[in-house]
Amino acid sequence: MNESGPLVLDGPEAVRAAVGTNLGTSDWLDVDQARVDLFADATGDHQWIHTDPARAADGPYGGTIAHGYLTLALTNWFLPRIVEVRGFSAGVNYGVDRVRFPAAVPVGSAVRASVELLAADDVSGGLQTTMRITVECDATERPVCVVDALSRWLV
């Protein structure tokens, strides 16, 4: 991300021309206990490692950690802040080819994402992109999420 906002890719040719490039990096986002608790409520996943700070203090991470799927879900928050694709009638999530959680996100830390455009392939009705989104955490050396996200851009 630059100071003027997300990188704009306007139309299929601009998307294709960006294949193989890093599209940018987001600002940092704080991951607090309230965000983790809201995610737990939304998904029904109230495992103590995420929602019980007192018990988690004696656990393997020394405190609560964010759900891996919360970290994955945040990629949809980061993506439009990094890149804006224009010149299509709609863009839809198509799925993912790969998701990994190499490290945990401690509650109270901050995360940010960077995006690399791996592929732009013609599909019926438009274009399919594969974007590798790497989420890093200010409290870990390894990334906390790496996902190859698929999007369909409809003409």
C-alpha positions in Angstrom: 0.0 0.0 0.0 1.2 3.5 -0.7 0.3 6.8 0.9 -2.4 7.4 -1.8 -4.2 4.2 -1.2 -4.2 0.7 -2.7 -2.5 -0.1 -6.0 -5.1 0.1 -8.8 -5.1 -2.5 -11.5 -7.6 -1.3 -14.2 -8.8 -4.0 -16.5 -7.5 -7.4 -17.7 -4.4 -6.2 -19.3 -3.2 -4.3 -16.2 -3.9 -7.4 -14.1 -2.0 -9.7 -16.5 0.9 -7.2 -16.6 1.2 -7.3 -12.8 1.7 -11.1 -12.6 4.9 -12.0 -10.7 5.0 -8.7 -8.8 4.5 -7.8 -5.2 1.4 -5.6 -5.1 2.1 -4.0 -1.7 1.9 -4.3 2.0 -0.9 -3.2 4.4 -0.7 -1.2 7.5 -0.6 -3.0 10.8 -3.8 -4.2 12.5 -4.0 -4.8 16.2 -5.3 -8.2 17.3 -6.9 -7.7 20.7 -9.0 -10.1 22.9 -12.2 -8.4 21.9 -11.6 -9.3 18.2 -10.8 -12.9 19.1 -13.9 -13.2 21.3 -16.1 -11.8 18.5 -14.7 -14.4 16.2 -15.2 -17.1 18.8 -18.9 -16.0 19.1 -19.4 -16.0 15.4 -17.9 -19.5 14.8 -18.8 -21.2 18.1 -15.1 -22.0 18.7 -14.5 -21.0 22.3 -11.5 -23.2 22.9 -9.7 -21.9 26.0 -6.4 -21.2 24.1 -8.3 -18.4 22.4 -10.8 -17.1 24.9 -9.6 -17.8 28.5 -6.6 -15.5 29.2 -6.1 -16.8 32.8 -5.9 -20.4 31.7 -4.0 -19.6 28.5 -1.3 -17.8 30.6 -0.2 -21.3 31.8 -0.6 -22.8 28.3 1.9 -23.4 25.5 1.9 -19.8 24.2 1.9 -17.9 27.6 -1.4 -16.3 26.7 -4.3 -16.4 24.3 -3.8 -16.7 20.6 -6.0 -15.8 17.7 -7.8 -18.5 15.8 -6.0 -19.5 12.6 -9.2 -19.0 10.7 -9.5 -15.5 12.1 -6.1 -14.7 10.7 -7.2 -16.2 7.3 -10.5 -14.2 7.4 -8.5 -11.0 8.0 -6.9 -11.5 4.5 -10.2 -10.3 3.1 -9.9 -7.2 5.2 -6.3 -6.6 4.1 -6.7 -7.3 0.4 -8.7 -4.2 -0.7 -6.4 -2.0 1.3 -3.5 -3.3 -0.8 -4.9 -3.7 -4.3 -8.1 -2.5 -6.1 -9.0 -4.3 -9.3 -11.2 -2.2 -11.7 -12.6 -2.7 -15.1 -14.7 -5.8 -14.3 -18.5 -6.0 -13.6 -17.8 -8.0 -10.3 -15.1 -9.8 -8.3 -15.9 -12.9 -6.3 -13.9 -15.1 -4.0 -13.4 -18.5 -5.8 -11.5 -20.3 -3.0 -8.0 -21.1 -2.1 -5.4 -23.5 -3.3 -3.3 -23.6 -0.2 -3.4 -22.3 3.4 -0.7 -22.6 6.0 -0.4 -21.2 9.6 3.4 -21.4 10.3 3.1 -19.5 13.6 0.5 -18.4 16.1 -0.8 -14.8 16.6 -0.5 -13.8 20.2 -3.4 -11.7 21.4 -2.1 -8.1 21.9 0.2 -8.3 18.8 -0.3 -6.7 15.4 -0.5 -8.3 11.9 -0.1 -7.0 8.4 -0.3 -8.6 5.0 1.6 -8.4 1.7 0.3 -9.7 -1.6 2.0 -11.2 -4.6 0.1 -11.8 -7.8 1.1 -15.3 -8.9 -1.2 -15.9 -11.9 -4.0 -14.4 -14.0 -5.7 -17.0 -16.1 -8.6 -16.6 -18.6 -11.7 -18.4 -17.5 -15.2 -18.5 -18.9 -16.7 -15.0 -18.3 -13.6 -13.3 -17.1 -10.2 -13.7 -15.4 -9.1 -15.8 -12.4 -6.2 -14.5 -10.3 -4.1 -16.4 -7.8 -2.7 -14.0 -5.1 -0.3 -15.2 -2.4 -1.2 -13.3 0.7 1.4 -13.5 3.5 0.4 -12.3 6.9 3.2 -11.4 9.3 3.0 -10.6 13.0 5.1 -8.2 15.0 5.6 -10.8 17.7 6.8 -13.7 15.5 9.7 -14.4 13.2 7.8 -16.7 10.9 4.6 -15.7 8.9 1.4 -16.5 10.7 -0.6 -17.2 7.5 0.3 -17.9 3.9 -2.7 -18.4 1.5 -3.0 -18.7 -2.2 -6.3 -17.0 -2.7 -8.3 -17.4 -5.9 -10.6 -14.6 -7.2 -12.8 -14.5 -10.3 -13.1 -11.1 -12.1 -16.2 -11.1 -14.3 -16.4 -9.0 -17.5 
